[in-house]
Amino acid sequence: MTARKTAVLSSAFLLSLGPVAVATPATADTPKHSSVPTVTSVVDAIGRSAHTLRSTDPEGSLRDLNVLGRMVKDAEVVGLGEATHGSRDFFRMKHRVLRYLVERKGFRTFSLELPWSSGVRVNEYVLHGKGDLARTAREEFQGSYRIWNNQDYLDLIEWMRAYNRHHPTDPVRFAGNDMGYAGPELYDRVTDHVTRTHPHLKARVTALYDGLAPTTDAATYMERYLGLPLTERKKRAERTLEAYELLRDQHTAPGPSRREHIWTVQHARAIHQMAKGYSYDITDESQVTEMMKYRDRVMAENVAWWHRHTGDRILLSAHNTHVSYDAFDPRYPKTQGAFLRDSLGGDYVSIGFSFHSGAFKAFGTDDDVIRTYRVNAAKPGSNEHTLDRAHPRDYMLDMRTAPHVVRTWLARPRLTWNIGAGWPDPMEYRIALGEAHDVLIHLNEVEATTYLGNP
């Protein structure tokens, strides 16, 4: 496998592939019998029940988000999606929602579709000001995650750091929950802990981790790892599993040492999650599907673990595909949102984004280069065409409490913009928005984020 092909595979696998639905005329909105709502009745009902969104700018008044707070209620984890991986309006709105949830609802963690180890480094900056954020972003937001190296996310992280300077006794935290990379700091934290507290395991854990920790930049490491023979990747997963289980089974007394042990076990688990995720045969379509299911389960488990061990209420940021309840893409047989609903029940709320037209950054599917792309207005038959007719401005809609005619319309799958990491992609998505999310934020037009990495 060539380096370029491996890089493209890495980008495709580790961020939502979510291609766009080609919005061509369809007849899904045309009633065949009286029980099917007409487009006009749906448009009118959405217009009556939608709540105007004043801005996506994270600065300024948050008053219009009070209605979103009522929609969220007492949820412990709120999943906030995005209909593209590269539009500034989604990222800025996430910043705005984070501000609101922190300041008005007591949320204390922002969890991103980013490797656990990268989250550890960013969290050190957010909590303690350790390191230089721009440098950390360059070093950690690499490979398939380099789309996150954009000005909007750095602004969000800088806001978190500023908040903590003013609230040192009640800080906000940053968490990565993905499995795509395990950085050297995780190996160092595990081996240092073993050396100090479980010296009888030192030789064995050192041997199990021998040669596994990254010694190159993250992008090169991920690229080379996927290029290893499948048998070698499987052996590595066996080694990381043994190290994790050895550490997990150790007992420590209650107190600070116990807390350190719990976090170290999770770091070892994150190392194994990466090795296990890369032990699937990426040349076998059915194995790739299993890999994607494993990945979504891992992301959900890491979020649930963080909530359980910190007690924080969490804003979870990922693609619509992941925060959704509904597995509308056969390549993602069970989503992070569905796993979180299993573990948290009503304490998880999913918010999806939709948009009518606009621009975004994405990887070229042929060459893995990030560029700006633009899509024109959604055409009749798509979800967005009807949604955009319903209200003259950007808005929020609680799909659970919308009028019956709207809920009936939302329950039927229709062509939908759902743009993931790669572009172009001609595959069509048909999504029943009411089955996918609890709440919808609809934006008329979006623009591309400012990417800070290499062109």
matplotlib code that plots the C-alpha trace (Angstrom):
import matplotlib.pyplot as plt

x = [0.0, 1.4, 1.8, -0.7, -3.3, -2.7, -3.2, -6.5, -7.7, -6.8, -8.8, -11.7, -11.9, -11.3, -13.6, -17.2, -17.3, -20.8, -21.2, -23.7, -27.1, -27.4, -30.4, -32.4, -36.2, -38.0, -41.6, -41.2, -43.2, -46.0, -49.0, -50.2, -53.1, -54.6, -52.4, -49.3, -48.8, -48.6, -45.4, -47.4, -48.9, -45.4, -43.8, -46.5, -46.3, -42.5, -42.7, -45.1, -43.0, -39.4, -37.4, -35.3, -31.5, -30.1, -26.5, -23.8, -21.3, -20.0, -19.6, -22.4, -25.8, -26.9, -30.5, -32.0, -30.4, -32.6, -35.1, -32.3, -31.7, -35.3, -34.9, -31.8, -33.5, -31.3, -29.4, -25.9, -24.5, -25.5, -24.3, -24.0, -23.4, -22.3, -23.5, -20.0, -16.6, -15.4, -17.9, -17.2, -20.8, -21.1, -17.9, -18.8, -22.3, -20.7, -18.6, -21.7, -23.6, -20.6, -20.6, -24.3, -24.2, -21.2, -22.5, -26.2, -26.5, -23.3, -21.6, -17.9, -16.5, -16.2, -15.5, -14.4, -14.1, -10.3, -7.9, -7.9, -4.1, -4.6, -7.3, -4.9, -2.5, -5.2, -6.7, -3.3, -3.4, -7.0, -6.5, -3.0, -1.9, 0.8, 2.4, 1.6, -1.9, -0.9, 2.0, -0.1, -2.7, -0.1, 1.4, -1.9, -4.4, -2.7, -3.6, -7.3, -7.7, -6.0, -9.3, -9.6, -6.6, -8.9, -9.3, -12.8, -11.7, -8.6, -10.9, -13.1, -10.2, -8.8, -12.2, -12.0, -8.5, -9.7, -12.7, -10.4, -8.2, -11.3, -12.7, -9.7, -11.7, -14.5, -12.7, -14.0, -12.2, -11.4, -11.6, -10.8, -12.8, -11.6, -9.3, -7.3, -4.0, -2.3, 0.5, 3.8, 2.5, 0.1, 2.8, 4.9, 2.1, 1.4, 5.0, 5.8, 2.8, 3.8, 7.4, 6.2, 3.3, 3.5, 7.2, 6.6, 4.9, 7.5, 9.5, 6.4, 4.6, 7.8, 8.2, 4.6, 4.9, 8.4, 8.5, 4.8, 5.0, 5.2, 8.7, 7.6, 4.9, 1.3, 0.4, 3.4, 2.8, -0.8, 0.1, 2.8, 0.7, -2.1, 0.6, 1.8, 0.8, -2.5, -0.8, 1.5, -1.4, -3.3, -0.2, 0.1, -3.5, -2.9, 0.1, -1.8, -4.7, -2.5, -0.9, -4.3, -5.6, -2.5, -2.9, -6.7, -6.5, -4.2, -5.8, -5.0, -6.2, -8.8, -7.3, -5.2, -3.2, -6.5, -7.6, -4.2, -4.5, -8.0, -6.9, -3.8, -5.9, -8.0, -4.8, -3.8, -7.3, -7.0, -3.7, -5.4, -8.5, -6.2, -4.4, -7.7, -9.3, -6.4, -6.4, -9.3, -8.7, -9.2, -9.2, -12.4, -15.6, -17.4, -14.4, -14.4, -18.0, -17.1, -14.3, -16.7, -19.1, -16.2, -15.0, -18.5, -18.7, -15.3, -16.2, -19.4, -17.6, -14.9, -17.5, -19.5, -16.3, -15.4, -18.9, -18.7, -15.3, -15.5, -19.2, -19.1, -22.0, -20.6, -21.0, -20.0, -18.9, -18.9, -20.4, -24.2, -23.6, -22.0, -24.3, -27.4, -29.5, -30.3, -27.7, -28.7, -25.4, -24.9, -21.2, -22.0, -24.2, -24.5, -23.7, -22.0, -25.4, -27.2, -24.5, -24.9, -28.7, -28.1, -25.9, -27.4, -31.0, -32.8, -29.6, -28.4, -29.8, -28.8, -28.8, -28.3, -27.5, -28.9, -28.1, -29.5, -26.3, -22.8, -19.1, -16.9, -13.4, -12.9, -10.3, -10.1, -11.1, -8.5, -5.5, -6.3, -5.6, -7.9, -9.7, -12.8, -15.9, -19.3, -22.7, -25.7, -29.2, -30.9, -33.5, -37.1, -37.5, -34.7, -35.2, -33.3, -35.5, -38.6, -36.8, -35.5, -38.9, -40.4, -38.6, -37.0, -34.0, -31.8, -33.7, -33.9, -36.6, -37.5, -38.5, -39.9, -42.6, -43.2, -46.8, -48.0, -47.9, -44.2, -43.3, -45.0, -42.9, -39.7, -40.3, -39.8, -36.3, -35.4, -32.3, -30.1, -26.8, -24.5, -21.0, -18.1, -14.3, -14.0, -15.3, -16.6, -18.7, -21.8, -23.4, -26.9, -28.1, -31.8, -32.3, -35.4, -34.4, -36.9, -35.4, -31.8, -31.9, -34.0, -33.4, -32.5, -30.6, -31.1, -28.9, -29.7, -26.1, -22.7, -19.1, -15.9, -13.7, -10.2, -7.8, -4.5, -2.5, -0.6, -2.5]
y = [0.0, 3.4, 6.2, 8.3, 5.5, 4.8, 8.5, 8.6, 5.5, 6.9, 10.1, 8.2, 5.7, 8.0, 10.9, 10.5, 9.7, 11.2, 12.0, 14.4, 13.5, 14.7, 16.8, 16.0, 16.3, 13.6, 12.8, 12.0, 15.1, 14.5, 12.9, 9.6, 9.5, 11.7, 10.6, 12.1, 15.8, 18.3, 20.4, 23.5, 22.2, 21.1, 24.4, 26.3, 24.1, 24.4, 28.1, 28.3, 26.0, 27.1, 29.4, 32.1, 31.8, 35.3, 34.5, 31.8, 34.3, 33.0, 36.5, 38.6, 37.8, 34.2, 35.1, 33.4, 30.1, 29.9, 28.0, 25.5, 25.1, 24.2, 21.6, 20.1, 20.1, 18.1, 16.0, 14.9, 14.6, 16.7, 15.5, 18.4, 17.4, 19.1, 18.6, 19.1, 18.7, 22.0, 24.9, 27.7, 28.3, 24.9, 25.4, 28.9, 27.7, 24.9, 27.6, 29.6, 26.6, 25.6, 29.1, 28.9, 25.4, 26.3, 29.6, 28.8, 25.0, 23.9, 21.9, 21.5, 19.4, 19.8, 16.4, 16.3, 13.6, 13.6, 10.9, 10.4, 11.2, 14.5, 15.5, 14.9, 17.4, 20.0, 19.6, 20.4, 23.7, 24.4, 23.6, 24.8, 26.8, 24.2, 24.5, 26.6, 25.9, 26.6, 24.2, 21.6, 21.8, 21.4, 18.4, 16.7, 17.7, 15.7, 13.0, 12.4, 14.9, 17.8, 19.4, 20.4, 22.7, 25.6, 29.1, 28.4, 25.5, 27.3, 30.2, 27.8, 26.3, 29.7, 30.7, 27.6, 28.6, 32.2, 30.8, 28.8, 31.7, 33.4, 30.2, 28.3, 26.3, 25.3, 24.7, 23.5, 20.5, 19.2, 15.6, 13.6, 10.4, 8.8, 5.8, 6.9, 7.7, 7.0, 9.5, 8.9, 10.7, 7.9, 5.3, 7.5, 8.0, 4.2, 3.1, 5.9, 4.8, 1.1, 1.9, 3.9, 1.8, -1.6, -2.3, -6.0, -5.3, -3.0, -5.6, -7.1, -3.9, -2.5, -5.6, -5.4, -1.8, -2.2, -0.5, 0.7, 4.3, 6.9, 8.2, 10.3, 12.9, 11.7, 11.7, 9.6, 7.2, 6.7, 6.3, 3.7, 1.8, 1.2, 0.0, -2.8, -6.4, -7.4, -10.2, -7.6, -5.3, -8.2, -9.1, -5.5, -5.5, -8.7, -7.0, -3.8, -5.8, -7.8, -4.6, -3.0, -6.1, -6.4, -2.9, -3.0, -6.0, -4.3, -3.2, 0.1, 1.7, 4.5, 8.0, 10.0, 6.9, 5.1, 8.0, 8.1, 4.4, 4.7, 7.3, 5.3, 2.3, 4.4, 5.6, 2.0, 1.2, 4.1, 2.6, -0.7, 0.9, 2.3, -1.1, -3.0, -0.5, -1.0, -4.8, -5.0, -5.9, -2.6, -4.4, -6.3, -4.2, -6.2, -5.8, -2.0, -2.0, -3.8, -1.4, 1.6, 0.0, -0.6, 3.0, 4.4, 2.1, 3.3, 6.9, 6.4, 4.4, 7.1, 9.8, 7.7, 6.9, 10.6, 11.5, 8.7, 9.6, 13.4, 14.0, 16.6, 17.4, 17.1, 18.8, 16.2, 17.4, 15.1, 14.7, 14.3, 10.7, 10.0, 11.9, 10.5, 7.7, 6.3, 4.4, 5.8, 4.9, 1.1, 1.6, 2.8, 0.0, 1.5, 5.0, 6.8, 8.4, 5.0, 3.6, 6.6, 6.2, 2.6, 3.7, 7.0, 6.8, 10.1, 11.7, 11.9, 14.4, 14.6, 17.9, 17.8, 20.5, 21.1, 23.8, 24.9, 25.9, 27.0, 26.1, 23.8, 22.4, 18.7, 16.2, 15.6, 11.9, 11.4, 13.1, 13.8, 17.6, 19.9, 22.4, 24.7, 23.3, 24.8, 23.3, 25.1, 25.4, 22.2, 21.2, 20.2, 16.8, 17.2, 17.8, 21.2, 22.6, 22.3, 23.3, 26.5, 27.5, 27.2, 30.1, 33.3, 33.0, 30.4, 28.6, 25.8, 23.1, 20.6, 17.7, 15.7, 18.4, 19.7, 19.6, 16.1, 17.1, 18.0, 14.9, 12.7, 14.5, 14.1, 10.4, 9.8, 9.5, 12.1, 13.2, 15.3, 17.1, 15.0, 15.9, 14.2, 14.2, 13.4, 15.2, 14.7, 11.7, 10.9, 8.5, 9.6, 9.9, 9.5, 10.6, 10.7, 13.7, 12.9, 9.4, 10.7, 13.6, 15.2, 18.8, 20.4, 23.6, 24.8, 27.4, 29.0, 29.3, 28.3, 29.3, 27.4, 27.5, 29.0, 26.0, 26.7, 23.7, 23.2, 24.0]
z = [0.0, -1.0, 1.5, -0.3, -0.4, 3.3, 4.1, 2.2, 3.9, 7.3, 6.6, 5.3, 8.2, 11.1, 10.4, 9.3, 5.6, 5.5, 1.8, 0.5, -0.8, -4.3, -3.9, -7.0, -7.3, -5.4, -4.7, -1.0, 0.0, -2.4, -0.5, -1.9, 0.6, 3.2, 6.1, 4.5, 5.3, 2.5, 2.1, 2.8, 6.0, 7.2, 6.3, 8.1, 11.2, 11.4, 11.0, 14.0, 16.2, 15.3, 17.5, 15.9, 16.3, 16.5, 15.7, 15.5, 16.8, 20.1, 21.6, 22.8, 24.3, 24.8, 25.5, 22.5, 23.6, 26.7, 24.6, 23.7, 27.5, 27.9, 25.2, 26.8, 30.2, 32.7, 30.2, 31.4, 27.9, 24.9, 21.5, 19.1, 15.5, 12.3, 8.7, 7.4, 9.0, 7.8, 8.1, 10.5, 11.3, 12.9, 14.9, 16.0, 17.1, 19.1, 20.8, 21.5, 22.8, 25.0, 26.5, 27.2, 28.7, 30.9, 32.1, 32.5, 32.8, 34.7, 32.0, 32.6, 29.7, 26.0, 24.3, 20.7, 18.0, 18.7, 20.0, 23.8, 24.0, 22.0, 24.4, 27.3, 25.9, 25.1, 28.5, 30.1, 28.3, 29.1, 32.8, 33.5, 30.5, 29.8, 26.4, 23.3, 21.9, 18.3, 18.5, 20.3, 17.5, 14.8, 16.5, 17.6, 14.9, 12.2, 9.6, 9.6, 12.4, 10.8, 9.8, 13.5, 13.1, 12.3, 13.8, 15.1, 17.3, 18.6, 19.5, 21.4, 23.3, 24.1, 25.6, 27.8, 29.0, 29.7, 31.6, 33.8, 34.6, 36.1, 37.7, 38.9, 41.5, 39.1, 35.8, 32.4, 30.8, 27.3, 26.4, 23.3, 22.9, 19.7, 19.0, 16.0, 17.7, 21.0, 21.6, 23.5, 26.6, 27.2, 27.2, 29.5, 31.9, 32.1, 32.4, 35.0, 37.1, 36.9, 37.9, 41.0, 42.2, 40.6, 40.2, 39.9, 36.5, 35.1, 33.1, 31.6, 30.7, 29.3, 27.1, 25.9, 24.9, 23.3, 19.9, 20.1, 21.2, 18.4, 17.6, 14.6, 14.1, 14.5, 10.8, 9.8, 12.7, 11.7, 8.1, 8.8, 11.3, 8.8, 6.4, 8.7, 7.9, 9.4, 11.4, 13.0, 13.8, 15.5, 17.6, 18.7, 19.8, 21.8, 23.6, 24.4, 25.7, 28.1, 29.4, 30.0, 31.8, 33.9, 35.1, 35.4, 37.8, 40.3, 43.5, 45.2, 48.4, 48.3, 48.0, 45.6, 44.5, 43.7, 41.5, 39.7, 39.1, 37.6, 35.2, 34.3, 33.5, 31.2, 29.4, 29.0, 27.7, 25.2, 23.9, 23.4, 21.7, 19.0, 18.5, 18.5, 16.1, 13.7, 13.9, 11.5, 7.9, 6.1, 2.7, 3.7, 3.5, 6.2, 8.5, 7.9, 8.9, 12.1, 12.7, 12.4, 14.9, 17.3, 16.8, 17.7, 20.7, 21.9, 21.5, 23.5, 26.2, 26.6, 27.0, 29.5, 31.4, 31.6, 32.9, 35.5, 36.8, 36.7, 37.3, 34.6, 32.3, 28.8, 25.4, 22.9, 19.5, 16.5, 13.0, 12.7, 11.8, 15.2, 17.6, 15.8, 17.2, 13.8, 11.7, 8.4, 6.8, 6.4, 7.0, 10.5, 11.8, 15.3, 16.2, 19.2, 19.9, 20.0, 22.3, 24.6, 24.6, 25.7, 28.6, 29.6, 28.5, 28.8, 30.1, 26.5, 24.1, 20.4, 18.5, 14.7, 12.2, 8.8, 6.2, 2.9, 1.0, 1.5, 1.8, 3.7, 4.0, 3.1, 2.1, -1.6, -2.0, -4.7, -3.2, 0.6, 0.1, 2.1, -0.1, 0.1, -1.6, -2.1, -2.7, -4.2, -2.7, -1.8, -4.4, -4.0, -2.3, 0.2, 3.9, 3.6, 0.9, 3.1, 6.3, 4.6, 3.4, 6.8, 8.5, 7.2, 9.5, 11.2, 13.9, 16.5, 16.4, 19.1, 17.0, 19.9, 20.7, 17.2, 15.9, 14.8, 11.1, 11.5, 13.4, 10.8, 8.1, 10.1, 10.5, 6.8, 5.2, 2.6, 0.7, 3.1, 3.1, 5.2, 4.2, 6.0, 5.7, 2.0, -1.1, -3.7, -2.9, -5.0, -2.5, -1.4, 2.1, 3.0, 6.6, 8.8, 10.9, 13.7, 14.1, 14.1, 16.6, 19.3, 18.3, 15.0, 14.4, 10.8, 9.2, 5.8, 4.6, 5.9, 5.1, 5.2, 8.3, 8.2, 8.1, 9.8, 8.5, 5.3, 2.1]

ax = plt.figure().add_subplot(projection="3d")
ax.plot(x, y, z, "-o")
ax.set_aspect("equal")
plt.show()
